[in-house]
């Protein structure tokens, strides 16, 4: 009598479950390319399950397929695991995040040749210690986070201590700084930068949001701009739209001053340059005009600080800027514009001085 499909000599039933694919590399770690397709060859990864009956074996196999349990090869190198992680995540992450991951691959030269199963807490801590010598705590944190994610995907749980976070002393631009930069680009006739700066400083827009805007996003009758996308550069150095804003709260409608609406083009993109172009032109303008160096992103902080200083409620500031919590706003307020800081400090001191004078006057009576 013929054996049932998958039946073992012992009588148990076996099922082979395809749980994934593993990219193939040669002995030197170079990807093996299929000459017919031009793509990297991959090997199928199966997991074997056995049970006493076909029904039970099928149920277990279905559970494995649903959970996509992965098998970790003991000889999988860290560089291979990194490449695999980026490829798996490529379609679910922002193109700019993928680009950042690709650029960060150079950070792991000490880990790359190691089998991932050999990376423990001590090995990882040694890498962190050496990497920290020439990189900022923020860069170390980002690189560490990627390494942990790569290892975690392969069911390797490790950790290390990171360098202490350095407090930021961000310079928040004031009215004079903003006026100088706007005048500079007005004189140059650079409409792209003039629009970008006004949208950031007076409407709290991010670079990626500005570069993704089209004339169809502008309601000229109501002076409202709809923010709902972001333009970023991918790992192929192409400017692409993500299709979604940075966060859920970033999808918003902003009521802007009429003078901004008047300077916007009536068709096509509102600006024709990339986020990197915005930053480069902005930094050159600061140096040429002897303005204290600050980031283009700090124009958003300028806008938030102005609104806070004139008494706009935090909930409205958060809504206008697309901030999902007031934690960011509180950090911004610590760098409140000096002009307003002096003004309100003077008002506060005057109030208490008058109060003290009133008390003295009553005592004399």
C-alpha positions in Angstrom: 0.0 0.0 0.0 1.4 3.4 -1.0 2.3 5.8 1.8 0.2 8.9 2.3 1.7 12.2 1.1 4.3 13.3 3.6 4.1 10.1 5.7 7.3 9.2 7.4 8.5 5.6 8.2 7.3 6.1 11.7 3.8 6.8 10.5 3.9 10.6 11.4 2.9 13.1 8.8 5.4 15.8 7.7 4.7 19.1 6.0 7.3 21.5 4.6 6.4 25.1 5.0 8.0 27.9 2.9 8.6 30.7 5.4 10.9 33.0 3.4 13.8 33.6 1.1 17.5 34.1 1.9 19.7 36.2 -0.5 22.8 34.3 -1.7 26.3 35.6 -1.4 29.6 34.1 -2.6 32.6 33.3 -0.3 33.7 37.0 -0.4 30.2 38.3 0.5 29.4 39.5 -3.0 25.7 39.0 -4.0 25.2 36.2 -6.5 23.3 37.5 -9.5 21.1 35.5 -11.8 22.3 36.2 -15.4 18.8 35.7 -16.8 17.0 38.2 -14.5 19.8 40.4 -13.4 18.5 40.0 -9.8 20.2 38.5 -6.7 19.6 34.8 -6.4 17.7 33.7 -3.3 17.3 30.3 -1.6 14.0 29.2 -0.3 13.8 28.6 3.5 11.5 25.8 4.7 10.4 24.8 8.1 9.5 21.2 8.7 6.5 20.3 10.9 5.3 16.8 11.9 2.2 15.5 13.6 0.4 12.2 14.1 -2.3 13.0 11.6 -2.6 14.9 8.3 -5.2 17.2 9.8 -3.0 18.1 12.7 0.0 18.6 10.4 -1.9 20.9 8.2 -3.1 23.0 11.1 0.4 23.4 12.5 1.7 24.3 9.0 -1.1 26.9 8.7 0.0 28.5 12.0 3.6 28.7 10.9 2.6 30.3 7.6 0.4 32.9 9.5 3.1 33.9 11.9 6.0 33.7 9.4 8.4 32.3 11.9 11.9 32.8 10.6 14.9 30.5 10.8 18.3 32.0 11.7 21.3 30.6 10.0 24.2 30.3 12.3 26.6 31.4 9.6 24.6 34.5 8.5 27.0 37.4 8.7 25.9 40.8 10.1 26.4 42.5 6.7 24.2 39.9 5.1 21.5 40.3 7.9 21.7 44.1 7.4 21.1 43.8 3.6 18.3 41.4 4.2 16.7 43.8 6.8 16.8 46.8 4.5 15.3 44.8 1.5 12.5 43.5 3.6 11.6 46.9 5.0 12.1 48.8 1.7 8.4 48.9 0.8 7.0 49.8 4.2 9.5 52.6 5.3 9.8 56.1 4.0 12.3 56.4 1.1 14.3 58.8 3.1 14.5 56.3 6.0 15.7 53.6 3.6 18.3 56.1 2.2 19.5 56.7 5.7 19.9 53.0 6.4 21.9 52.5 3.2 24.2 55.4 4.2 24.6 54.0 7.7 25.9 50.6 6.4 29.5 52.0 6.6 29.2 52.3 10.4 29.4 48.6 11.0 32.8 47.5 9.7 33.7 45.9 13.0 30.4 43.9 13.0 30.0 43.1 9.3 32.3 40.0 9.1 30.8 38.5 12.3 28.2 35.7 12.3 25.2 37.3 13.9 24.9 34.4 16.5 28.4 35.5 17.8 27.2 39.0 18.6 26.5 39.3 22.3 26.2 42.2 24.8 30.0 42.4 25.1 30.7 42.5 21.3 28.0 45.1 20.8 29.2 47.2 23.7 32.8 47.2 22.3 31.4 48.4 19.0 29.4 51.2 20.7 32.5 52.3 22.7 34.7 52.5 19.6 32.0 54.1 17.4 31.3 56.7 20.1 34.9 58.1 19.9 34.3 59.8 16.6 30.5 60.3 16.5 27.9 62.3 18.4 25.6 60.6 20.9 22.7 61.1 18.5 24.5 59.4 15.6 25.5 56.5 18.0 21.9 56.2 19.1 20.6 56.0 15.5 23.3 53.5 14.5 22.7 51.4 17.6 18.9 51.4 16.9 19.4 50.0 13.4 21.8 47.3 14.6 19.4 46.2 17.3 16.5 46.0 14.8 18.6 43.9 12.4 19.5 41.5 15.2 16.0 41.5 16.7 14.5 40.4 13.3 16.8 37.4 13.5 15.7 36.7 17.1 18.9 37.8 18.7 18.3 39.9 21.8 21.3 42.0 22.9 21.8 45.5 24.4 24.5 48.0 25.3 24.9 51.2 27.2 24.9 54.4 25.1 26.7 57.7 25.7 24.8 60.4 27.6 22.6 62.7 25.4 24.1 66.1 24.9 21.8 69.0 25.8 21.0 71.2 22.8 21.4 74.9 22.9 19.4 75.7 19.8 19.4 79.3 18.5 15.8 80.4 17.8 15.9 83.2 15.1 14.3 86.5 15.8 12.3 89.0 13.7 15.5 90.7 12.5 17.1 87.5 11.3 14.0 86.5 9.4 13.6 89.9 7.8 17.2 89.9 6.6 16.9 86.5 5.0 13.6 87.4 3.3 15.1 90.6 2.0 18.1 88.8 0.7 16.1 86.3 -1.4 13.8 89.1 -2.5 16.7 91.1 -3.9 18.1 88.0 -5.6 14.7 87.2 -7.2 14.8 83.7 -5.8 11.1 82.9 -5.7 11.6 79.3 -4.6 13.5 80.3 -1.5 11.3 83.2 -0.7 8.2 80.9 -0.8 10.0 78.2 1.2 11.1 80.6 4.0 7.7 82.3 4.3 5.9 78.9 4.5 8.3 77.7 7.2 8.5 80.9 9.2 4.9 82.1 8.9 3.0 78.8 8.4 5.2 76.2 10.3 5.8 74.0 7.3 8.7 71.4 7.1 11.1 71.3 4.1 9.6 68.0 2.9 6.1 69.4 3.1 7.0 72.6 1.2 8.7 70.6 -1.6 5.7 68.3 -2.0 3.1 71.1 -2.4 1.3 71.7 -5.6 -1.0 74.6 -6.7 -3.9 72.3 -6.4 -3.3 72.1 -2.6 -4.0 75.9 -2.3 -7.5 77.3 -1.7 -7.0 80.9 -2.9 -10.5 82.0 -1.9 -10.1 81.0 1.7 -6.3 81.5 2.0 -5.9 77.8 3.1 -3.2 75.3 2.2 -3.7 71.6 2.6 -0.6 69.7 3.9 -0.8 66.0 3.2 2.4 64.8 1.6 6.2 64.9 1.9 9.0 65.0 -0.8 12.2 63.2 0.1 15.3 61.9 -1.6 15.5 58.1 -1.8 18.6 55.9 -1.8 18.9 56.3 -5.6 19.2 60.1 -5.0 15.8 60.6 -6.7 13.3 63.2 -5.3 10.0 61.3 -4.6 6.8 61.9 -2.9 6.0 59.6 0.0 2.2 59.7 -0.4 1.8 60.4 3.3 2.8 63.2 5.7 5.5 62.7 8.4 2.9 61.9 11.1 -0.9 61.4 11.2 -1.2 64.8 12.8 0.8 66.4 10.0 -2.1 66.1 7.6 -3.7 69.5 8.2 -5.2 72.6 6.7 -3.4 75.9 7.5 -4.9 79.3 7.2 -2.1 81.5 6.0 -1.7 85.3 5.5 -3.0 86.6 2.1 0.4 87.9 1.1 1.8 84.3 1.1 -1.1 83.1 -1.2 -0.3 86.0 -3.6 3.3 84.9 -4.1 2.4 81.3 -4.9 2.3 80.0 -8.5 -1.2 79.2 -9.8 -0.2 75.9 -11.4 2.4 73.2 -10.9 4.6 72.7 -7.8 4.9 75.7 -5.4 8.7 75.3 -5.4 10.9 73.6 -8.0 13.9 72.7 -5.7 14.6 69.7 -3.5 14.8 69.8 0.4 18.6 69.6 0.1 18.7 72.6 -2.2 16.6 74.5 0.3 19.1 73.8 3.1 22.2 74.6 1.0 20.9 77.9 -0.3 19.6 78.8 3.2 23.0 78.2 4.9 24.8 80.3 2.2 22.4 83.1 2.8 23.0 83.1 6.6 26.8 83.3 6.1 26.6 86.1 3.5 24.3 88.2 5.7 26.2 87.6 9.0 23.1 86.0 10.6 23.8 83.6 13.5 23.8 80.0 12.1 20.6 78.0 12.6 18.7 75.3 10.8 16.0 75.9 8.2 13.8 73.7 10.4 14.3 76.3 13.2 12.0 78.7 11.3 9.2 76.4 12.5 10.4 77.0 16.0 10.5 80.7 15.3 6.8 80.5 14.3 5.8 78.5 17.3 7.7 80.8 19.7 6.0 83.9 18.2 2.6 82.3 18.6 3.4 81.3 22.2 4.7 84.8 23.0 1.5 86.5 21.7 -0.7 84.2 23.8 -1.9 81.6 21.2 -3.0 78.5 23.0 -0.7 75.4 22.7 -3.5 73.3 21.3 -3.8 75.6 18.3 0.0 75.9 17.9 0.2 72.0 17.8 -2.6 71.9 15.2 -1.0 74.5 13.0 2.5 72.9 13.1 1.4 69.3 13.0 3.0 68.4 16.3 1.4 65.4 17.9 2.4 66.3 21.5 3.3 69.3 23.6 6.7 67.8 24.5 8.3 69.2 21.4 6.7 72.6 22.0 8.1 72.7 25.5 11.6 72.1 24.2 11.1 74.9 21.7 9.9 77.3 24.3 13.1 76.8 26.3 14.7 78.7 23.4 12.1 81.5 23.3 13.2 84.4 21.2 15.4 86.8 23.2 13.5 89.9 22.1 10.3 88.6 23.6 12.1 87.1 26.6 13.4 90.6 27.5 9.9 92.1 26.9 8.1 89.7 29.1 10.8 89.7 31.8 10.4 93.5 31.9 6.6 93.2 32.2 7.0 90.7 35.0 9.5 92.8 36.9 7.4 95.9 36.5 4.3 94.1 37.9 6.1 93.0 41.1 7.9 96.4 41.4 4.5 98.2 41.4 3.1 95.7 43.9 6.0 96.4 46.2 5.5 100.2 45.8 1.8 99.8 46.8 2.8 97.8 49.9 5.3 100.5 50.9 2.6 103.2 50.3 0.2 101.5 52.6 2.8 101.1 55.3 3.4 104.9 55.3 -0.3 105.5 55.7 
